[in-house]
Amino acid sequence: MGEEMKKSSRRSVYLGVSFLLMSIAVYAVKTIVFGEESIPDTMRYLFNAFGFLFISVLMTTLVLNHLLVLRDKYEKKEKTNIIRSTFFSEIGTPFLRIVAKADPDQDMFCEIFSSDKPWDQAYAEFTALLSRKTPLDISCIDLQSLAIYLRSKREFLLRLLENPTFLEQSDFTDILRALFHLSDELDNRPSLCSLPVTDMAHLTGDITRVYDLTKKTWILHMDYLHDNHPYLFSLAFRMNPFNPDADPIVK
């Protein structure tokens, strides 16, 4: 994508320089060959119009190209955020709700969003807590149920992999990779009961990786919904995955 943008920029520069040179050439012919004073008014008008034509085309081309690029970026952003909303509805938010029970900071996260503080303040406090490295206690999680749940969402995740717009977002690429790895880890164990301490520590690392990545992307997505789609934000806020008593009913 970056290389394509560089090529497009170079083409725009070459086009701009070419049109300017052609415009200069027309005015030079008018001045040097015909003379500024001796040229008839009709010829002067034609040369001026023809010389300015290249500048007019150049400006129109650059402006239209800029507007088209802006529209393309906007459409891609909207498509990506639609897919993000679907991701969190299907798997992201339920996964956070499952794992949040093992997070010692769950009460703090819950308190941030359960109070009446402004969103900007809640966003800042939540983001600040993301830097805390509090280890998860995955003994609170039913690993067998988690494995079954992730397995049931594998087809959905595979469909996401087929979407090039979605994969352009590096944060979601990392989440999908981590989710597939966690699902494989859980599925490849004959039993998820009475695992040794060493294996529990390994699974803790795998679950924490997905949890941390998803938390960071979730708060960014919530901020986007708050600024652009308040009605979607309202439901997502009421169904906050860090609140064990989340309720969609407006009270």
DAGIPE-V23507 format. One record per residue. N is the residue number from 1. RES is the residue in one letter. PHI is phi in degrees with one decimal (NA if undefined). PSI is psi in whole degrees, 0 to 359 (999 if undefined). NEAR is the number of other C-alpha atoms within 8 Angstrom. Layout:
BEGIN
((N,RES,PHI,PSI,NEAR) (N,RES,PHI,PSI,NEAR))
END
This chain:
BEGIN
((1,M,NA,316,4) (2,G,-63.2,319,5) (3,E,-66.0,322,6) (4,E,-64.5,321,7) (5,M,-66.8,322,8) (6,K,-64.0,318,8) (7,K,-63.4,319,8) (8,S,-63.6,320,8) (9,S,-64.9,319,8) (10,R,-64.6,320,8) (11,R,-62.8,321,8) (12,S,-64.5,320,9) (13,V,-64.9,314,8) (14,Y,-60.7,317,8) (15,L,-63.2,315,9) (16,G,-62.2,314,9) (17,V,-63.8,319,8) (18,S,-62.3,313,8) (19,F,-65.0,321,11) (20,L,-64.9,319,10) (21,L,-65.1,320,8) (22,M,-66.0,321,10) (23,S,-64.8,317,14) (24,I,-62.7,321,9) (25,A,-63.6,319,8) (26,V,-63.1,313,11) (27,Y,-67.6,328,11) (28,A,-66.9,318,9) (29,V,-61.3,317,9) (30,K,-61.6,319,13) (31,T,-79.9,313,9) (32,I,-80.7,314,8) (33,V,-78.9,312,7) (34,F,-96.5,338,9) (35,G,83.8,137,9) (36,E,-68.6,325,8) (37,E,-88.3,324,4) (38,S,-85.1,347,6) (39,I,-70.6,135,10) (40,P,-61.8,155,6) (41,D,-60.0,321,6) (42,T,-64.3,316,6) (43,M,-65.6,321,8) (44,R,-61.8,318,10) (45,Y,-63.8,317,8) (46,L,-64.0,317,8) (47,F,-65.1,317,11) (48,N,-62.6,317,9) (49,A,-66.3,318,8) (50,F,-67.3,320,10) (51,G,-66.2,321,13) (52,F,-75.0,339,9) (53,L,-56.6,318,9) (54,F,-65.3,321,12) (55,I,-66.6,320,11) (56,S,-62.8,315,8) (57,V,-62.7,319,8) (58,L,-60.7,311,11) (59,M,-63.9,318,8) (60,T,-63.5,317,8) (61,T,-63.2,315,8) (62,L,-65.8,317,9) (63,V,-65.3,313,8) (64,L,-62.2,318,8) (65,N,-62.2,318,8) (66,H,-63.8,317,8) (67,L,-65.3,321,8) (68,L,-65.7,321,8) (69,V,-64.3,317,8) (70,L,-63.3,318,8) (71,R,-65.3,320,8) (72,D,-63.8,318,8) (73,K,-63.4,318,8) (74,Y,-63.4,314,8) (75,E,-63.4,319,8) (76,K,-63.9,319,9) (77,K,-62.7,317,8) (78,E,-65.6,317,8) (79,K,-61.7,317,9) (80,T,-61.9,319,10) (81,N,-74.1,333,9) (82,I,-64.8,316,8) (83,I,-66.4,322,9) (84,R,-61.0,315,9) (85,S,-59.9,319,9) (86,T,-64.5,318,8) (87,F,-58.8,312,9) (88,F,-69.8,326,11) (89,S,-66.1,319,9) (90,E,-80.3,317,9) (91,I,-140.5,324,9) (92,G,-61.8,306,11) (93,T,-66.9,315,11) (94,P,-59.8,322,11) (95,F,-63.9,315,9) (96,L,-60.5,321,13) (97,R,-65.5,322,12) (98,I,-66.5,313,9) (99,V,-81.1,334,12) (100,A,-58.2,333,10) (101,K,-62.2,336,10) (102,A,-93.8,2,11) (103,D,-96.4,118,11) (104,P,-61.0,341,10) (105,D,-90.9,8,7) (106,Q,-57.9,317,11) (107,D,-61.2,322,8) (108,M,-68.4,318,7) (109,F,-61.5,317,11) (110,C,-62.9,318,10) (111,E,-64.6,324,8) (112,I,-58.6,318,11) (113,F,-96.2,350,11) (114,S,-90.2,345,7) (115,S,-84.7,176,6) (116,D,-95.0,20,5) (117,K,-68.5,153,8) (118,P,-59.2,153,6) (119,W,-60.0,319,6) (120,D,-58.4,321,6) (121,Q,-70.4,317,8) (122,A,-62.2,318,11) (123,Y,-60.9,315,10) (124,A,-64.7,319,8) (125,E,-68.2,318,9) (126,F,-64.0,316,11) (127,T,-61.8,322,10) (128,A,-65.1,325,8) (129,L,-71.7,339,7) (130,L,-62.8,337,10) (131,S,-78.6,348,6) (132,R,-71.4,137,6) (133,K,-108.5,66,5) (134,T,-87.2,121,7) (135,P,-67.0,142,6) (136,L,-77.4,151,9) (137,D,-109.3,88,9) (138,I,-75.4,0,9) (139,S,-66.3,343,6) (140,C,-80.9,353,7) (141,I,-104.2,137,10) (142,D,-81.1,97,7) (143,L,-63.3,326,8) (144,Q,-64.7,317,8) (145,S,-66.1,322,7) (146,L,-63.4,318,10) (147,A,-62.5,316,11) (148,I,-64.1,319,8) (149,Y,-63.3,312,8) (150,L,-63.2,322,10) (151,R,-63.7,323,8) (152,S,-70.1,341,7) (153,K,-102.0,6,10) (154,R,-63.0,319,9) (155,E,-63.0,320,7) (156,F,-62.5,317,7) (157,L,-65.2,323,9) (158,L,-65.3,324,8) (159,R,-66.3,325,8) (160,L,-63.3,323,9) (161,L,-63.5,337,9) (162,E,-82.7,354,6) (163,N,-96.8,110,8) (164,P,-65.3,327,7) (165,T,-62.9,319,9) (166,F,-66.6,319,11) (167,L,-73.3,347,11) (168,E,-71.4,345,7) (169,Q,-90.2,109,8) (170,S,-61.6,327,7) (171,D,-63.9,320,8) (172,F,-75.6,330,10) (173,T,-61.0,318,10) (174,D,-65.0,320,9) (175,I,-64.9,314,11) (176,L,-62.1,317,9) (177,R,-61.1,316,8) (178,A,-67.9,323,11) (179,L,-66.1,315,10) (180,F,-61.6,320,9) (181,H,-65.1,316,9) (182,L,-62.5,317,12) (183,S,-60.8,318,11) (184,D,-65.0,319,8) (185,E,-60.0,314,9) (186,L,-69.5,321,11) (187,D,-71.3,333,8) (188,N,-85.7,0,6) (189,R,-95.1,130,7) (190,P,-58.1,326,5) (191,S,-147.4,145,4) (192,L,-107.1,17,9) (193,C,-103.4,146,4) (194,S,53.2,45,4) (195,L,-75.0,147,7) (196,P,-65.0,160,6) (197,V,-57.9,320,6) (198,T,-63.3,320,6) (199,D,-73.4,324,8) (200,M,-62.2,322,10) (201,A,-64.8,321,8) (202,H,-65.4,314,8) (203,L,-65.3,327,10) (204,T,-59.2,318,11) (205,G,-64.1,318,8) (206,D,-66.5,318,11) (207,I,-68.5,319,10) (208,T,-61.5,321,9) (209,R,-59.4,311,9) (210,V,-65.8,317,12) (211,Y,-61.2,312,11) (212,D,-64.5,315,9) (213,L,-63.0,318,11) (214,T,-69.8,322,11) (215,K,-59.5,314,10) (216,K,-62.3,317,10) (217,T,-73.0,326,10) (218,W,-61.9,314,10) (219,I,-68.6,325,11) (220,L,-66.6,320,8) (221,H,-68.0,321,11) (222,M,-61.6,320,11) (223,D,-64.9,320,9) (224,Y,-63.2,314,9) (225,L,-62.1,320,11) (226,H,-59.7,319,9) (227,D,-82.6,333,7) (228,N,-117.3,329,6) (229,H,-138.2,77,9) (230,P,-56.1,326,9) (231,Y,-69.3,325,6) (232,L,-71.8,323,8) (233,F,-62.7,321,11) (234,S,-57.8,312,8) (235,L,-68.0,316,9) (236,A,-60.8,324,9) (237,F,-69.7,319,9) (238,R,-67.4,332,10) (239,M,-99.1,29,10) (240,N,-45.8,119,10) (241,P,-67.9,347,11) (242,F,-91.8,358,11) (243,N,-103.5,110,12) (244,P,-63.8,342,6) (245,D,-106.2,26,4) (246,A,-56.6,137,9) (247,D,-140.7,126,7) (248,P,-73.0,347,7) (249,I,-72.0,130,5) (250,V,-77.1,126,4) (251,K,-122.9,999,2))
END
